[in-house]
Amino acid sequence: MHTRRLSLYAVLTAVLLSGCDQASQTAEPAPMAAAPAAAQPADFQLPPPGFRGDPIRGRQLFTANCAKCHGTEALGTDQGPPLIHRIYEPSHHADLAFYIAVARGVQAHHWNFGNMAPVPGLTGEDTAHIIAWVRAKQQAAGIH
């Protein structure tokens, strides 16, 4: 049931993202490179309804799993885009987009960093904590 729900969310997000403002792209995306099937966790599940992410735990998880590409403060590096950016505000990239990126990876569509591979070892609850930290940082920066 959870896998089917995640698949439905993936399709809906893909449809929504297909309408992204092309003017916001800074460069042509790198050619699509498929992630190995083994890297895509089949057991990733969204957190239960009502689950609230903890930004403090989210910062720890982000530092351990995401900072290499997105920077220690989520401001980007030469390997990945900044998440503290208007492109990632909730009205353009809802929380579900982050869950999908972690669970399945994502095709480059705003930046010229290439595709993002799935992040092994993170659960839906871990991702909720990371999202809580990113959203708090965005809010502090006046993004939403």
ABEGO torsion letter per residue (X at the ends): XAAAAAAAAAAAAAAAAAABBAAABABBBBBBBBBBAAABBAABBBBBBGBBBBAAAAAAAAAAAAAAAAEAAGAEBAABBBABBAAABAAABBAAAAAAAAAAEBBBAABBAEBBBBBBGBBAAAAAAAAAAAAAAAAAAGAX
